[in-house]
Amino acid sequence: MLSNSHDYVRPVSEAERACLEQLIRADFARCHPGETLEDIKRRASFSKEDKGLLRDWMAIAAIRAAADRIETAFALRPNSRLRSATPVRPQAAPQSPSA
């Protein structure tokens, strides 16, 4: 993982790039109505503002992908507390019989 968004996220393959883009596509559409991620990718080749915007969104995608990997690793560990889907609740104190 690169240290900040000023470093470029460099996916190793087109499949990884597509996976990263999928992680941000819905949020990008919500934050930029009327634009698509493909619009920004196309304009990034000639616009430094769009290149920076795409770089920042891809940094967010890389952070989300790293968080997903960590969460998955903890879920697969034996005896992991994160595996329990139900919270542990304390037992209720026994009620004394009424006289």
N, CA, C and O atoms as CSV, one atom per row, in Angstrom:
chain,resi,resn,atom,element,x,y,z
A,1,MET,N,N,0.853,-1.178,0.000
A,1,MET,CA,C,0.000,0.000,0.000
A,1,MET,C,C,0.890,1.228,0.000
A,1,MET,O,O,1.852,1.311,0.763
A,2,LEU,N,N,0.571,2.152,-0.835
A,2,LEU,CA,C,1.331,3.386,-0.912
A,2,LEU,C,C,0.944,4.303,0.234
A,2,LEU,O,O,-0.139,4.177,0.805
A,3,SER,N,N,1.830,5.223,0.564
A,3,SER,CA,C,1.663,6.001,1.787
A,3,SER,C,C,0.596,7.084,1.702
A,3,SER,O,O,-0.051,7.372,2.709
A,4,ASN,N,N,0.393,7.682,0.560
A,4,ASN,CA,C,-0.633,8.717,0.465
A,4,ASN,C,C,-1.166,8.804,-0.962
A,4,ASN,O,O,-0.662,8.130,-1.861
A,5,SER,N,N,-2.167,9.622,-1.162
A,5,SER,CA,C,-2.811,9.665,-2.470
A,5,SER,C,C,-1.964,10.375,-3.517
A,5,SER,O,O,-2.318,10.364,-4.696
A,6,HIS,N,N,-0.856,10.992,-3.119
A,6,HIS,CA,C,0.013,11.614,-4.106
A,6,HIS,C,C,0.881,10.580,-4.803
A,6,HIS,O,O,1.444,10.849,-5.864
A,7,ASP,N,N,0.991,9.391,-4.205
A,7,ASP,CA,C,1.598,8.267,-4.891
A,7,ASP,C,C,0.491,7.609,-5.699
A,7,ASP,O,O,-0.674,7.611,-5.301
A,8,TYR,N,N,0.864,7.059,-6.813
A,8,TYR,CA,C,-0.154,6.452,-7.654
A,8,TYR,C,C,-0.425,5.016,-7.240
A,8,TYR,O,O,0.498,4.276,-6.899
A,9,VAL,N,N,-1.690,4.627,-7.271
A,9,VAL,CA,C,-2.067,3.235,-7.053
A,9,VAL,C,C,-1.790,2.542,-8.371
A,9,VAL,O,O,-2.279,2.968,-9.417
A,10,ARG,N,N,-1.012,1.482,-8.323
A,10,ARG,CA,C,-0.616,0.790,-9.542
A,10,ARG,C,C,-1.135,-0.650,-9.507
A,10,ARG,O,O,-0.441,-1.543,-9.022
A,11,PRO,N,N,-2.337,-0.881,-10.010
A,11,PRO,CA,C,-2.839,-2.258,-10.054
A,11,PRO,C,C,-1.940,-3.107,-10.951
A,11,PRO,O,O,-1.438,-2.629,-11.968
A,12,VAL,N,N,-1.740,-4.369,-10.568
A,12,VAL,CA,C,-0.859,-5.241,-11.332
A,12,VAL,C,C,-1.522,-5.800,-12.578
A,12,VAL,O,O,-0.833,-6.267,-13.485
A,13,SER,N,N,-2.845,-5.761,-12.639
A,13,SER,CA,C,-3.549,-6.303,-13.805
A,13,SER,C,C,-4.843,-5.523,-14.027
A,13,SER,O,O,-5.288,-4.756,-13.174
A,14,GLU,N,N,-5.418,-5.741,-15.177
A,14,GLU,CA,C,-6.710,-5.115,-15.477
A,14,GLU,C,C,-7.803,-5.670,-14.563
A,14,GLU,O,O,-8.752,-4.961,-14.227
A,15,ALA,N,N,-7.673,-6.923,-14.165
A,15,ALA,CA,C,-8.659,-7.511,-13.247
A,15,ALA,C,C,-8.610,-6.808,-11.894
A,15,ALA,O,O,-9.651,-6.529,-11.298
A,16,GLU,N,N,-7.400,-6.521,-11.410
A,16,GLU,CA,C,-7.279,-5.810,-10.137
A,16,GLU,C,C,-7.811,-4.384,-10.267
A,16,GLU,O,O,-8.468,-3.884,-9.354
A,17,ARG,N,N,-7.534,-3.727,-11.389
A,17,ARG,CA,C,-8.050,-2.380,-11.618
A,17,ARG,C,C,-9.583,-2.390,-11.615
A,17,ARG,O,O,-10.212,-1.519,-11.014
A,18,ALA,N,N,-10.170,-3.366,-12.279
A,18,ALA,CA,C,-11.633,-3.471,-12.317
A,18,ALA,C,C,-12.204,-3.713,-10.919
A,18,ALA,O,O,-13.253,-3.174,-10.566
A,19,CYS,N,N,-11.507,-4.523,-10.136
A,19,CYS,CA,C,-11.947,-4.793,-8.762
A,19,CYS,C,C,-11.891,-3.518,-7.925
A,19,CYS,O,O,-12.827,-3.226,-7.181
A,20,LEU,N,N,-10.806,-2.760,-8.039
A,20,LEU,CA,C,-10.676,-1.505,-7.295
A,20,LEU,C,C,-11.757,-0.515,-7.724
A,20,LEU,O,O,-12.363,0.149,-6.883
A,21,GLU,N,N,-11.997,-0.418,-9.016
A,21,GLU,CA,C,-13.018,0.510,-9.504
A,21,GLU,C,C,-14.400,0.123,-9.013
A,21,GLU,O,O,-15.228,0.992,-8.738
A,22,GLN,N,N,-14.655,-1.163,-8.901
A,22,GLN,CA,C,-15.959,-1.620,-8.412
A,22,GLN,C,C,-16.193,-1.184,-6.966
A,22,GLN,O,O,-17.327,-0.918,-6.567
A,23,LEU,N,N,-15.109,-1.114,-6.183
A,23,LEU,CA,C,-15.232,-0.713,-4.779
A,23,LEU,C,C,-15.662,0.747,-4.616
A,23,LEU,O,O,-16.220,1.108,-3.581
A,24,ILE,N,N,-15.413,1.582,-5.612
A,24,ILE,CA,C,-15.707,3.019,-5.487
A,24,ILE,C,C,-16.796,3.503,-6.427
A,24,ILE,O,O,-17.245,4.643,-6.312
A,25,ARG,N,N,-17.226,2.664,-7.348
A,25,ARG,CA,C,-18.147,3.100,-8.402
A,25,ARG,C,C,-19.434,3.721,-7.850
A,25,ARG,O,O,-19.835,4.790,-8.308
A,26,ALA,N,N,-20.075,3.093,-6.900
A,26,ALA,CA,C,-21.347,3.604,-6.368
A,26,ALA,C,C,-21.144,4.917,-5.617
A,26,ALA,O,O,-21.937,5.847,-5.768
A,27,ASP,N,N,-20.091,4.999,-4.812
A,27,ASP,CA,C,-19.823,6.237,-4.072
A,27,ASP,C,C,-19.449,7.370,-5.018
A,27,ASP,O,O,-19.840,8.516,-4.799
A,28,PHE,N,N,-18.699,7.058,-6.062
A,28,PHE,CA,C,-18.334,8.079,-7.037
A,28,PHE,C,C,-19.592,8.630,-7.707
A,28,PHE,O,O,-19.737,9.843,-7.854
A,29,ALA,N,N,-20.492,7.750,-8.109
A,29,ALA,CA,C,-21.729,8.178,-8.770
A,29,ALA,C,C,-22.580,9.042,-7.837
A,29,ALA,O,O,-23.218,9.996,-8.282
A,30,ARG,N,N,-22.590,8.711,-6.555
A,30,ARG,CA,C,-23.356,9.492,-5.596
A,30,ARG,C,C,-22.729,10.871,-5.375
A,30,ARG,O,O,-23.443,11.862,-5.226
A,31,CYS,N,N,-21.401,10.934,-5.353
A,31,CYS,CA,C,-20.711,12.209,-5.108
A,31,CYS,C,C,-20.620,13.090,-6.349
A,31,CYS,O,O,-20.502,14.310,-6.236
A,32,HIS,N,N,-20.675,12.484,-7.525
A,32,HIS,CA,C,-20.555,13.230,-8.785
A,32,HIS,C,C,-21.719,12.874,-9.703
A,32,HIS,O,O,-21.532,12.142,-10.675
A,33,PRO,N,N,-22.924,13.382,-9.409
A,33,PRO,CA,C,-24.083,13.039,-10.232
A,33,PRO,C,C,-23.871,13.502,-11.676
A,33,PRO,O,O,-23.348,14.589,-11.924
A,34,GLY,N,N,-24.278,12.677,-12.597
A,34,GLY,CA,C,-24.152,13.011,-14.011
A,34,GLY,C,C,-22.818,12.620,-14.614
A,34,GLY,O,O,-22.632,12.741,-15.825
A,35,GLU,N,N,-21.886,12.152,-13.796
A,35,GLU,CA,C,-20.590,11.711,-14.304
A,35,GLU,C,C,-20.393,10.245,-13.941
A,35,GLU,O,O,-20.941,9.743,-12.959
A,36,THR,N,N,-19.605,9.588,-14.753
A,36,THR,CA,C,-19.258,8.208,-14.453
A,36,THR,C,C,-17.759,8.116,-14.237
A,36,THR,O,O,-17.003,9.022,-14.589
A,37,LEU,N,N,-17.356,7.024,-13.663
A,37,LEU,CA,C,-15.932,6.788,-13.465
A,37,LEU,C,C,-15.218,6.712,-14.819
A,37,LEU,O,O,-14.062,7.117,-14.937
A,38,GLU,N,N,-15.899,6.200,-15.825
A,38,GLU,CA,C,-15.313,6.124,-17.168
A,38,GLU,C,C,-15.066,7.522,-17.731
A,38,GLU,O,O,-14.077,7.736,-18.432
A,39,ASP,N,N,-15.959,8.486,-17.433
A,39,ASP,CA,C,-15.752,9.869,-17.885
A,39,ASP,C,C,-14.456,10.433,-17.301
A,39,ASP,O,O,-13.660,11.048,-18.011
A,40,ILE,N,N,-14.259,10.218,-16.018
A,40,ILE,CA,C,-13.059,10.733,-15.349
A,40,ILE,C,C,-11.813,10.035,-15.888
A,40,ILE,O,O,-10.786,10.677,-16.104
A,41,LYS,N,N,-11.901,8.733,-16.102
A,41,LYS,CA,C,-10.749,8.001,-16.638
A,41,LYS,C,C,-10.367,8.532,-18.021
A,41,LYS,O,O,-9.184,8.681,-18.326
A,42,ARG,N,N,-11.354,8.813,-18.842
A,42,ARG,CA,C,-11.085,9.332,-20.176
A,42,ARG,C,C,-10.455,10.717,-20.104
A,42,ARG,O,O,-9.475,10.992,-20.795
A,43,ARG,N,N,-11.015,11.589,-19.268
A,43,ARG,CA,C,-10.500,12.955,-19.165
A,43,ARG,C,C,-9.166,13.037,-18.437
A,43,ARG,O,O,-8.431,14.010,-18.613
A,44,ALA,N,N,-8.837,12.043,-17.626
A,44,ALA,CA,C,-7.585,12.066,-16.877
A,44,ALA,C,C,-6.366,12.061,-17.792
A,44,ALA,O,O,-5.284,12.480,-17.379
A,45,SER,N,N,-6.523,11.600,-19.012
A,45,SER,CA,C,-5.381,11.563,-19.922
A,45,SER,C,C,-4.950,12.958,-20.364
A,45,SER,O,O,-3.813,13.139,-20.800
A,46,PHE,N,N,-5.842,13.951,-20.259
A,46,PHE,CA,C,-5.462,15.302,-20.669
A,46,PHE,C,C,-5.776,16.385,-19.638
A,46,PHE,O,O,-5.459,17.551,-19.875
A,47,SER,N,N,-6.372,16.049,-18.531
A,47,SER,CA,C,-6.719,17.039,-17.513
A,47,SER,C,C,-6.042,16.685,-16.194
A,47,SER,O,O,-6.281,15.613,-15.639
A,48,LYS,N,N,-5.197,17.583,-15.693
A,48,LYS,CA,C,-4.507,17.285,-14.435
A,48,LYS,C,C,-5.482,17.259,-13.263
A,48,LYS,O,O,-5.255,16.534,-12.294
A,49,GLU,N,N,-6.562,18.035,-13.333
A,49,GLU,CA,C,-7.561,18.009,-12.261
A,49,GLU,C,C,-8.249,16.651,-12.200
A,49,GLU,O,O,-8.418,16.084,-11.121
A,50,ASP,N,N,-8.646,16.128,-13.363
A,50,ASP,CA,C,-9.297,14.821,-13.397
A,50,ASP,C,C,-8.310,13.701,-13.066
A,50,ASP,O,O,-8.696,12.693,-12.474
A,51,LYS,N,N,-7.057,13.866,-13.439
A,51,LYS,CA,C,-6.039,12.878,-13.081
A,51,LYS,C,C,-5.898,12.819,-11.560
A,51,LYS,O,O,-5.810,11.736,-10.982
A,52,GLY,N,N,-5.879,13.982,-10.920
A,52,GLY,CA,C,-5.795,14.019,-9.460
A,52,GLY,C,C,-7.033,13.439,-8.804
A,52,GLY,O,O,-6.930,12.728,-7.805
A,53,LEU,N,N,-8.209,13.736,-9.360
A,53,LEU,CA,C,-9.457,13.190,-8.831
A,53,LEU,C,C,-9.471,11.668,-8.942
A,53,LEU,O,O,-9.843,10.974,-7.995
A,54,LEU,N,N,-9.070,11.161,-10.089
A,54,LEU,CA,C,-9.016,9.709,-10.275
A,54,LEU,C,C,-7.994,9.084,-9.334
A,54,LEU,O,O,-8.249,8.025,-8.761
A,55,ARG,N,N,-6.844,9.726,-9.170
A,55,ARG,CA,C,-5.803,9.225,-8.267
A,55,ARG,C,C,-6.341,9.124,-6.843
A,55,ARG,O,O,-6.113,8.125,-6.161
A,56,ASP,N,N,-7.060,10.161,-6.390
A,56,ASP,CA,C,-7.599,10.150,-5.031
A,56,ASP,C,C,-8.658,9.064,-4.850
A,56,ASP,O,O,-8.681,8.391,-3.820
A,57,TRP,N,N,-9.525,8.889,-5.831
A,57,TRP,CA,C,-10.548,7.841,-5.738
A,57,TRP,C,C,-9.913,6.447,-5.754
A,57,TRP,O,O,-10.365,5.549,-5.043
A,58,MET,N,N,-8.869,6.270,-6.561
A,58,MET,CA,C,-8.197,4.967,-6.587
A,58,MET,C,C,-7.465,4.697,-5.273
A,58,MET,O,O,-7.345,3.543,-4.862
A,59,ALA,N,N,-6.977,5.742,-4.614
A,59,ALA,CA,C,-6.360,5.574,-3.298
A,59,ALA,C,C,-7.405,5.096,-2.290
A,59,ALA,O,O,-7.120,4.241,-1.451
A,60,ILE,N,N,-8.608,5.649,-2.373
A,60,ILE,CA,C,-9.698,5.201,-1.502
A,60,ILE,C,C,-10.010,3.732,-1.778
A,60,ILE,O,O,-10.215,2.952,-0.848
A,61,ALA,N,N,-10.045,3.359,-3.057
A,61,ALA,CA,C,-10.320,1.968,-3.415
A,61,ALA,C,C,-9.250,1.038,-2.857
A,61,ALA,O,O,-9.562,-0.046,-2.364
A,62,ALA,N,N,-7.989,1.457,-2.934
A,62,ALA,CA,C,-6.898,0.625,-2.415
A,62,ALA,C,C,-7.015,0.449,-0.905
A,62,ALA,O,O,-6.750,-0.634,-0.383
A,63,ILE,N,N,-7.407,1.500,-0.205
A,63,ILE,CA,C,-7.597,1.410,1.245
A,63,ILE,C,C,-8.745,0.462,1.574
A,63,ILE,O,O,-8.644,-0.342,2.501
A,64,ARG,N,N,-9.825,0.555,0.823
A,64,ARG,CA,C,-10.961,-0.352,1.048
A,64,ARG,C,C,-10.575,-1.796,0.769
A,64,ARG,O,O,-10.971,-2.699,1.507
A,65,ALA,N,N,-9.802,-2.022,-0.291
A,65,ALA,CA,C,-9.376,-3.384,-0.620
A,65,ALA,C,C,-8.484,-3.947,0.490
A,65,ALA,O,O,-8.605,-5.117,0.851
A,66,ALA,N,N,-7.597,-3.121,1.025
A,66,ALA,CA,C,-6.731,-3.568,2.123
A,66,ALA,C,C,-7.563,-3.898,3.361
A,66,ALA,O,O,-7.302,-4.891,4.040
A,67,ALA,N,N,-8.558,-3.072,3.653
A,67,ALA,CA,C,-9.428,-3.327,4.805
A,67,ALA,C,C,-10.212,-4.628,4.609
A,67,ALA,O,O,-10.398,-5.389,5.559
A,68,ASP,N,N,-10.668,-4.884,3.390
A,68,ASP,CA,C,-11.385,-6.132,3.108
A,68,ASP,C,C,-10.476,-7.340,3.308
A,68,ASP,O,O,-10.907,-8.361,3.845
A,69,ARG,N,N,-9.217,-7.227,2.879
A,69,ARG,CA,C,-8.274,-8.336,3.058
A,69,ARG,C,C,-8.022,-8.603,4.537
A,69,ARG,O,O,-7.950,-9.759,4.955
A,70,ILE,N,N,-7.888,-7.547,5.330
A,70,ILE,CA,C,-7.663,-7.715,6.771
A,70,ILE,C,C,-8.881,-8.347,7.425
A,70,ILE,O,O,-8.750,-9.260,8.240
A,71,GLU,N,N,-10.057,-7.866,7.069
A,71,GLU,CA,C,-11.287,-8.419,7.642
A,71,GLU,C,C,-11.439,-9.887,7.281
A,71,GLU,O,O,-11.829,-10.696,8.124
A,72,THR,N,N,-11.139,-10.236,6.045
A,72,THR,CA,C,-11.224,-11.632,5.609
A,72,THR,C,C,-10.218,-12.496,6.355
A,72,THR,O,O,-10.537,-13.615,6.759
A,73,ALA,N,N,-9.005,-11.982,6.539
A,73,ALA,CA,C,-7.982,-12.756,7.249
A,73,ALA,C,C,-8.412,-13.035,8.685
A,73,ALA,O,O,-8.207,-14.142,9.184
A,74,PHE,N,N,-9.000,-12.054,9.353
A,74,PHE,CA,C,-9.459,-12.265,10.729
A,74,PHE,C,C,-10.645,-13.227,10.775
A,74,PHE,O,O,-10.763,-14.024,11.705
A,75,ALA,N,N,-11.509,-13.156,9.787
A,75,ALA,CA,C,-12.673,-14.036,9.769
A,75,ALA,C,C,-12.263,-15.492,9.550
A,75,ALA,O,O,-12.953,-16.405,10.004
A,76,LEU,N,N,-11.155,-15.710,8.865
A,76,LEU,CA,C,-10.719,-17.075,8.577
A,76,LEU,C,C,-9.839,-17.668,9.664
A,76,LEU,O,O,-9.590,-18.874,9.673
A,77,ARG,N,N,-9.360,-16.826,10.590
A,77,ARG,CA,C,-8.513,-17.320,11.683
A,77,ARG,C,C,-9.327,-18.146,12.658
A,77,ARG,O,O,-10.438,-17.758,13.020
A,78,PRO,N,N,-8.790,-19.289,13.092
A,78,PRO,CA,C,-9.506,-20.047,14.128
A,78,PRO,C,C,-9.494,-19.270,15.441
A,78,PRO,O,O,-8.542,-18.546,15.734
A,79,ASN,N,N,-10.536,-19.422,16.214
A,79,ASN,CA,C,-10.685,-18.769,17.516
A,79,ASN,C,C,-10.708,-17.253,17.414
A,79,ASN,O,O,-10.344,-16.561,18.365
A,80,SER,N,N,-11.122,-16.743,16.297
A,80,SER,CA,C,-11.179,-15.293,16.121
A,80,SER,C,C,-12.466,-14.763,16.726
A,80,SER,O,O,-13.535,-15.344,16.539
A,81,ARG,N,N,-12.362,-13.664,17.449
A,81,ARG,CA,C,-13.557,-13.046,18.024
A,81,ARG,C,C,-14.461,-12.473,16.942
A,81,ARG,O,O,-15.671,-12.358,17.137
A,82,LEU,N,N,-13.874,-12.112,15.794
A,82,LEU,CA,C,-14.669,-11.517,14.725
A,82,LEU,C,C,-15.569,-12.528,14.039
A,82,LEU,O,O,-16.481,-12.133,13.313
A,83,ARG,N,N,-15.346,-13.813,14.244
A,83,ARG,CA,C,-16.168,-14.825,13.591
A,83,ARG,C,C,-17.566,-14.886,14.180
A,83,ARG,O,O,-18.510,-15.272,13.491
A,84,SER,N,N,-17.711,-14.515,15.434
A,84,SER,CA,C,-18.999,-14.587,16.097
A,84,SER,C,C,-19.918,-13.496,15.574
A,84,SER,O,O,-19.620,-12.308,15.695
A,85,ALA,N,N,-21.036,-13.907,14.992
A,85,ALA,CA,C,-21.971,-12.933,14.447
A,85,ALA,C,C,-22.934,-12.428,15.519
A,85,ALA,O,O,-23.526,-11.359,15.370
A,86,THR,N,N,-23.091,-13.195,16.600
A,86,THR,CA,C,-24.012,-12.781,17.647
A,86,THR,C,C,-23.227,-12.280,18.846
A,86,THR,O,O,-22.249,-12.909,19.250
A,87,PRO,N,N,-23.633,-11.175,19.411
A,87,PRO,CA,C,-22.914,-10.654,20.571
A,87,PRO,C,C,-23.128,-11.553,21.781
A,87,PRO,O,O,-24.165,-12.202,21.919
A,88,VAL,N,N,-22.139,-11.577,22.640
A,88,VAL,CA,C,-22.236,-12.355,23.875
A,88,VAL,C,C,-22.989,-11.504,24.884
A,88,VAL,O,O,-22.592,-10.377,25.179
A,89,ARG,N,N,-24.069,-12.048,25.408
A,89,ARG,CA,C,-24.890,-11.313,26.369
A,89,ARG,C,C,-24.746,-11.955,27.742
A,89,ARG,O,O,-24.716,-13.180,27.856
A,90,PRO,N,N,-24.659,-11.143,28.771
A,90,PRO,CA,C,-24.561,-11.720,30.118
A,90,PRO,C,C,-25.863,-12.420,30.487
A,90,PRO,O,O,-26.948,-12.041,30.046
A,91,GLN,N,N,-25.720,-13.444,31.305
A,91,GLN,CA,C,-26.888,-14.201,31.765
A,91,GLN,C,C,-27.690,-13.321,32.727
A,91,GLN,O,O,-27.125,-12.566,33.519
A,92,ALA,N,N,-28.994,-13.433,32.643
A,92,ALA,CA,C,-29.856,-12.696,33.576
A,92,ALA,C,C,-29.771,-13.352,34.949
A,92,ALA,O,O,-29.695,-14.575,35.056
A,93,ALA,N,N,-29.785,-12.544,35.986
A,93,ALA,CA,C,-29.740,-13.063,37.355
A,93,ALA,C,C,-31.021,-13.825,37.623
A,93,ALA,O,O,-32.098,-13.394,37.210
A,94,PRO,N,N,-30.916,-14.968,38.319
A,94,PRO,CA,C,-32.130,-15.739,38.609
A,94,PRO,C,C,-33.058,-14.916,39.525
A,94,PRO,O,O,-32.610,-14.212,40.430
A,95,GLN,N,N,-34.337,-15.033,39.259
A,95,GLN,CA,C,-35.308,-14.295,40.058
A,95,GLN,C,C,-35.627,-15.097,41.323
A,95,GLN,O,O,-35.734,-16.323,41.298
A,96,SER,N,N,-35.772,-14.369,42.417
A,96,SER,CA,C,-36.120,-15.043,43.658
A,96,SER,C,C,-37.611,-15.323,43.666
A,96,SER,O,O,-38.403,-14.534,43.151
A,97,PRO,N,N,-37.990,-16.450,44.253
A,97,PRO,CA,C,-39.438,-16.773,44.289
A,97,PRO,C,C,-40.194,-15.774,45.167
A,97,PRO,O,O,-39.722,-15.360,46.226
A,98,SER,N,N,-41.352,-15.414,44.701
A,98,SER,CA,C,-42.192,-14.474,45.471
A,98,SER,C,C,-42.888,-15.221,46.586
A,98,SER,O,O,-43.302,-16.368,46.417
A,99,ALA,N,N,-43.016,-14.567,47.727
A,99,ALA,CA,C,-43.664,-15.200,48.879
A,99,ALA,C,C,-45.094,-14.804,48.996
A,99,ALA,O,O,-45.786,-15.248,49.912
